Amino acid sequence: MKIEMNIDPAKAVKVIHHAFKSYETNPQPSSALNDTADSIITEVKQGTEMFGVYDNDELIALVKCVLNDEFIYFSRLSVLPENQGKGVATNLVKYLEGYAVQNNIFVSKCKVRKSEKNNIGLYSKLGYKIVKEEIIINQNGDEIPAVTMQKNLTVST
């Protein structure tokens, strides 16, 4: 498996939609399901970066991130269902953390739905702490209880 930055937006959308498919029937569906190749192209033009995990040249996971002067913020961590539970997300987050440190950024953040106990558990295991609880309004106009999780990074991250 290898991690790369240049991701075909159409392939990215496929992975995101597959990874977030379980939200289709949720009363508050994820706005990830609204992502399109065009919306991804726009995000990238505005400074969002994407990292993808490839297995035999097939995109199996990706994450979006924004690096600013104070922290790296990642979102849309998406792993194809058949590849979940194999450490792909963990490796991708660790890669992002290393990328941040290389760019002299020593704080990593993400937001997670409060109802996503597995995701909160994964990030907690990776050293992230809940630093804020809030209600966010997603792109669909839904009020979603969410937590911001944060980790202080070190050069050895």
GUMAR-389448 format. One record per residue (C-alpha): chain; x, y, z. Coordinates in nm, 2 decimals. Example, Ala and Ser with C-alpha at 12.3 -4.5 7.8 and 13.67 -1.06 7.14 Angstrom:
<vopas>
<vopa mol="A" c1="1.23" c2="-0.45" c3="0.78"/>
<vopa mol="A" c1="1.37" c2="-0.11" c3="0.71"/>
</vopas>
This chain:
<vopas>
<vopa mol="A" c1="0.00" c2="0.00" c3="0.00"/>
<vopa mol="A" c1="0.12" c2="0.35" c3="-0.08"/>
<vopa mol="A" c1="0.00" c2="0.70" c3="0.01"/>
<vopa mol="A" c1="-0.02" c2="0.97" c3="-0.26"/>
<vopa mol="A" c1="-0.14" c2="1.32" c3="-0.29"/>
<vopa mol="A" c1="-0.27" c2="1.34" c3="-0.65"/>
<vopa mol="A" c1="-0.61" c2="1.18" c3="-0.65"/>
<vopa mol="A" c1="-0.85" c2="1.17" c3="-0.94"/>
<vopa mol="A" c1="-1.16" c2="1.36" c3="-0.81"/>
<vopa mol="A" c1="-1.40" c2="1.12" c3="-0.97"/>
<vopa mol="A" c1="-1.23" c2="0.82" c3="-0.79"/>
<vopa mol="A" c1="-1.22" c2="1.02" c3="-0.46"/>
<vopa mol="A" c1="-1.60" c2="1.08" c3="-0.48"/>
<vopa mol="A" c1="-1.66" c2="0.70" c3="-0.53"/>
<vopa mol="A" c1="-1.45" c2="0.62" c3="-0.22"/>
<vopa mol="A" c1="-1.62" c2="0.89" c3="-0.01"/>
<vopa mol="A" c1="-1.97" c2="0.78" c3="-0.12"/>
<vopa mol="A" c1="-1.90" c2="0.41" c3="-0.05"/>
<vopa mol="A" c1="-1.74" c2="0.49" c3="0.29"/>
<vopa mol="A" c1="-2.03" c2="0.71" c3="0.40"/>
<vopa mol="A" c1="-2.30" c2="0.49" c3="0.24"/>
<vopa mol="A" c1="-2.43" c2="0.39" c3="0.59"/>
<vopa mol="A" c1="-2.54" c2="0.75" c3="0.64"/>
<vopa mol="A" c1="-2.79" c2="0.73" c3="0.35"/>
<vopa mol="A" c1="-3.06" c2="0.60" c3="0.58"/>
<vopa mol="A" c1="-2.96" c2="0.82" c3="0.87"/>
<vopa mol="A" c1="-3.22" c2="1.08" c3="0.96"/>
<vopa mol="A" c1="-2.93" c2="1.32" c3="0.94"/>
<vopa mol="A" c1="-2.73" c2="1.20" c3="0.64"/>
<vopa mol="A" c1="-2.37" c2="1.30" c3="0.61"/>
<vopa mol="A" c1="-2.30" c2="1.60" c3="0.38"/>
<vopa mol="A" c1="-2.02" c2="1.37" c3="0.25"/>
<vopa mol="A" c1="-2.28" c2="1.22" c3="0.03"/>
<vopa mol="A" c1="-2.32" c2="1.56" c3="-0.15"/>
<vopa mol="A" c1="-1.95" c2="1.56" c3="-0.26"/>
<vopa mol="A" c1="-1.90" c2="1.57" c3="-0.63"/>
<vopa mol="A" c1="-1.59" c2="1.57" c3="-0.85"/>
<vopa mol="A" c1="-1.65" c2="1.94" c3="-0.91"/>
<vopa mol="A" c1="-1.69" c2="2.02" c3="-0.54"/>
<vopa mol="A" c1="-1.36" c2="1.84" c3="-0.47"/>
<vopa mol="A" c1="-1.19" c2="2.03" c3="-0.75"/>
<vopa mol="A" c1="-1.31" c2="2.36" c3="-0.60"/>
<vopa mol="A" c1="-1.19" c2="2.26" c3="-0.25"/>
<vopa mol="A" c1="-0.85" c2="2.17" c3="-0.39"/>
<vopa mol="A" c1="-0.83" c2="2.50" c3="-0.57"/>
<vopa mol="A" c1="-0.91" c2="2.67" c3="-0.23"/>
<vopa mol="A" c1="-0.63" c2="2.49" c3="-0.05"/>
<vopa mol="A" c1="-0.77" c2="2.16" c3="0.06"/>
<vopa mol="A" c1="-0.52" c2="1.88" c3="0.02"/>
<vopa mol="A" c1="-0.61" c2="1.51" c3="-0.02"/>
<vopa mol="A" c1="-0.41" c2="1.20" c3="0.05"/>
<vopa mol="A" c1="-0.51" c2="0.87" c3="-0.09"/>
<vopa mol="A" c1="-0.41" c2="0.51" c3="0.00"/>
<vopa mol="A" c1="-0.36" c2="0.29" c3="-0.30"/>
<vopa mol="A" c1="-0.35" c2="-0.09" c3="-0.30"/>
<vopa mol="A" c1="-0.24" c2="-0.23" c3="-0.63"/>
<vopa mol="A" c1="-0.31" c2="0.11" c3="-0.80"/>
<vopa mol="A" c1="-0.67" c2="0.10" c3="-0.66"/>
<vopa mol="A" c1="-0.78" c2="0.39" c3="-0.44"/>
<vopa mol="A" c1="-0.91" c2="0.23" c3="-0.12"/>
<vopa mol="A" c1="-0.90" c2="0.53" c3="0.12"/>
<vopa mol="A" c1="-0.85" c2="0.90" c3="0.14"/>
<vopa mol="A" c1="-0.86" c2="1.20" c3="0.37"/>
<vopa mol="A" c1="-0.90" c2="1.57" c3="0.31"/>
<vopa mol="A" c1="-0.70" c2="1.82" c3="0.51"/>
<vopa mol="A" c1="-0.62" c2="2.19" c3="0.55"/>
<vopa mol="A" c1="-0.29" c2="2.31" c3="0.68"/>
<vopa mol="A" c1="-0.28" c2="2.65" c3="0.84"/>
<vopa mol="A" c1="-0.03" c2="2.83" c3="1.06"/>
<vopa mol="A" c1="-0.16" c2="2.67" c3="1.38"/>
<vopa mol="A" c1="-0.28" c2="2.32" c3="1.30"/>
<vopa mol="A" c1="-0.37" c2="2.06" c3="1.05"/>
<vopa mol="A" c1="-0.75" c2="1.99" c3="1.02"/>
<vopa mol="A" c1="-0.86" c2="1.67" c3="0.86"/>
<vopa mol="A" c1="-1.20" c2="1.55" c3="0.74"/>
<vopa mol="A" c1="-1.37" c2="1.30" c3="0.53"/>
<vopa mol="A" c1="-1.15" c2="1.02" c3="0.64"/>
<vopa mol="A" c1="-1.29" c2="0.75" c3="0.41"/>
<vopa mol="A" c1="-1.20" c2="0.39" c3="0.39"/>
<vopa mol="A" c1="-1.38" c2="0.15" c3="0.15"/>
<vopa mol="A" c1="-1.59" c2="-0.08" c3="0.37"/>
<vopa mol="A" c1="-1.40" c2="-0.40" c3="0.26"/>
<vopa mol="A" c1="-1.08" c2="-0.24" c3="0.38"/>
<vopa mol="A" c1="-1.20" c2="-0.12" c3="0.72"/>
<vopa mol="A" c1="-1.05" c2="-0.27" c3="1.03"/>
<vopa mol="A" c1="-0.72" c2="-0.33" c3="0.87"/>
<vopa mol="A" c1="-0.53" c2="-0.03" c3="1.00"/>
<vopa mol="A" c1="-0.57" c2="0.18" c3="0.69"/>
<vopa mol="A" c1="-0.73" c2="0.48" c3="0.87"/>
<vopa mol="A" c1="-0.46" c2="0.46" c3="1.14"/>
<vopa mol="A" c1="-0.18" c2="0.46" c3="0.89"/>
<vopa mol="A" c1="-0.34" c2="0.75" c3="0.70"/>
<vopa mol="A" c1="-0.38" c2="0.96" c3="1.02"/>
<vopa mol="A" c1="-0.02" c2="0.89" c3="1.12"/>
<vopa mol="A" c1="0.09" c2="0.99" c3="0.77"/>
<vopa mol="A" c1="-0.10" c2="1.32" c3="0.80"/>
<vopa mol="A" c1="0.05" c2="1.39" c3="1.14"/>
<vopa mol="A" c1="0.40" c2="1.34" c3="0.99"/>
<vopa mol="A" c1="0.31" c2="1.57" c3="0.71"/>
<vopa mol="A" c1="0.20" c2="1.84" c3="0.95"/>
<vopa mol="A" c1="0.53" c2="1.81" c3="1.16"/>
<vopa mol="A" c1="0.73" c2="1.83" c3="0.83"/>
<vopa mol="A" c1="0.56" c2="2.16" c3="0.78"/>
<vopa mol="A" c1="0.63" c2="2.28" c3="1.14"/>
<vopa mol="A" c1="0.27" c2="2.23" c3="1.25"/>
<vopa mol="A" c1="0.24" c2="2.05" c3="1.58"/>
<vopa mol="A" c1="-0.14" c2="2.03" c3="1.64"/>
<vopa mol="A" c1="-0.39" c2="1.80" c3="1.46"/>
<vopa mol="A" c1="-0.77" c2="1.84" c3="1.48"/>
<vopa mol="A" c1="-1.08" c2="1.68" c3="1.34"/>
<vopa mol="A" c1="-1.45" c2="1.70" c3="1.41"/>
<vopa mol="A" c1="-1.66" c2="1.38" c3="1.47"/>
<vopa mol="A" c1="-2.03" c2="1.32" c3="1.52"/>
<vopa mol="A" c1="-2.09" c2="1.25" c3="1.88"/>
<vopa mol="A" c1="-2.28" c2="0.94" c3="1.78"/>
<vopa mol="A" c1="-1.98" c2="0.79" c3="1.60"/>
<vopa mol="A" c1="-1.84" c2="0.60" c3="1.90"/>
<vopa mol="A" c1="-1.61" c2="0.39" c3="1.68"/>
<vopa mol="A" c1="-1.45" c2="0.69" c3="1.52"/>
<vopa mol="A" c1="-1.41" c2="0.87" c3="1.86"/>
<vopa mol="A" c1="-1.25" c2="0.54" c3="1.99"/>
<vopa mol="A" c1="-1.01" c2="0.52" c3="1.69"/>
<vopa mol="A" c1="-0.89" c2="0.88" c3="1.74"/>
<vopa mol="A" c1="-0.87" c2="0.84" c3="2.12"/>
<vopa mol="A" c1="-0.65" c2="0.53" c3="2.06"/>
<vopa mol="A" c1="-0.42" c2="0.75" c3="1.84"/>
<vopa mol="A" c1="-0.38" c2="1.01" c3="2.12"/>
<vopa mol="A" c1="-0.66" c2="1.25" c3="2.03"/>
<vopa mol="A" c1="-0.86" c2="1.42" c3="2.31"/>
<vopa mol="A" c1="-1.20" c2="1.58" c3="2.30"/>
<vopa mol="A" c1="-1.15" c2="1.95" c3="2.34"/>
<vopa mol="A" c1="-1.49" c2="2.09" c3="2.24"/>
<vopa mol="A" c1="-1.85" c2="1.97" c3="2.22"/>
<vopa mol="A" c1="-2.09" c2="2.16" c3="1.99"/>
<vopa mol="A" c1="-2.39" c2="2.14" c3="1.77"/>
<vopa mol="A" c1="-2.28" c2="2.19" c3="1.40"/>
<vopa mol="A" c1="-2.51" c2="2.26" c3="1.11"/>
<vopa mol="A" c1="-2.41" c2="2.04" c3="0.82"/>
<vopa mol="A" c1="-2.45" c2="2.13" c3="0.45"/>
<vopa mol="A" c1="-2.80" c2="1.97" c3="0.46"/>
<vopa mol="A" c1="-2.91" c2="2.22" c3="0.73"/>
<vopa mol="A" c1="-2.92" c2="1.94" c3="1.00"/>
<vopa mol="A" c1="-2.81" c2="2.01" c3="1.36"/>
<vopa mol="A" c1="-2.55" c2="1.75" c3="1.45"/>
<vopa mol="A" c1="-2.40" c2="1.70" c3="1.80"/>
<vopa mol="A" c1="-2.02" c2="1.69" c3="1.73"/>
<vopa mol="A" c1="-1.69" c2="1.69" c3="1.92"/>
<vopa mol="A" c1="-1.37" c2="1.85" c3="1.81"/>
<vopa mol="A" c1="-1.07" c2="1.62" c3="1.88"/>
<vopa mol="A" c1="-0.72" c2="1.74" c3="1.90"/>
<vopa mol="A" c1="-0.37" c2="1.59" c3="1.94"/>
<vopa mol="A" c1="-0.04" c2="1.77" c3="2.01"/>
<vopa mol="A" c1="0.22" c2="1.64" c3="1.77"/>
<vopa mol="A" c1="0.59" c2="1.60" c3="1.84"/>
<vopa mol="A" c1="0.88" c2="1.56" c3="1.60"/>
<vopa mol="A" c1="0.88" c2="1.19" c3="1.67"/>
<vopa mol="A" c1="0.51" c2="1.16" c3="1.57"/>
</vopas>
